[in-house]
Amino acid sequence: MDEERAMAEAAPETLDLRGLKCPLPVLHVRRALGRLPPGGVILVRCTDPLASLDIPNLVRETGDMLVGAARDGRESQFTVRKT
């Protein structure tokens, strides 16, 4: 179990959700969080403007941690850690 956690922390999974529209980005993030071990990290890249509301709300709902959020032009990036 400790090895699994160390691997998850060392190599975050990247979800490239650019081009997908609501509700698809949040559904993909929910599915990815479901398969991550505790301590696992995902980096989400998306262009849906509603993701800036939907993904933080999802993280609050699931009890996981939003580690970071940034916007670069049309693209938003979120870093989420599974608790």
N, C-alpha and C positions, 0 to 999 in steps of 0.2 A: 504494500500500500504506500509506503514512504517513497519507493522508487517511482510509482505512478504519479504521485504528487510532485516530486522533483522534476519529472519530465514535463508535466503540464505547466509548471511555473517557468521552465527554461524555454519552452517553445510555444508561444501563444498561437492558437489557431486563428487564421485570417478568414473572415467571411467577406467576400467581394459581392455585395448586393447592389452595386451600382446599376441603375436602369430599372430596378424593380419598384413598383408602386405599392402604396398602402393597400392591404395589410401585410403583404408578403415579407418585407424586411423584418418586422417584429416576429412573425411566425417562424422565420428561419433562425432568428436569434434564440427564441424560446426552445426550439428543437436542439440547437447547439448546446445551450446551457444544460439541457436534460441529459446529454451524454458526457458532459465534462465531469471529471472528478473534483472534489472540493479543492480549492486553491488554483484550479485551472483558469486560464485567461483566454479570452477571445478578443480579437481586434476586428471591429465591424467597419466596413467602408460602404457608404450608400449615398445616393443622390436624392432620395425622396425627402422633400422638405418636412413632411410630417414625422419623419424618424426622430427629429430633434425633440419631439414631445413623446412619441410612442416608446422609444427605447428606454429613456429614463423612467417612464411610468412602469414599463415591464419589469425593470430591475427593482423598483420599489415593491412591486407586487410579489416578486419571487423571493425577495430578501437577499438578493445577491448585491454586489458592490460595483457601482459605476466608478471606475478608477480615473477615467479621463474622457473628455469630450472636446472635440475641436472641429472647426469648419474652415475649409479652404476653397473659396469660390462656391461652386455648387455641391461639392463633396463634403459630407460629414463623416467624422471618424469617432468611434466610441471604443473604449477599452473597458471590458467587463470581467470581473473576477467572480468565479463561483464560490459561494460560501459553504 
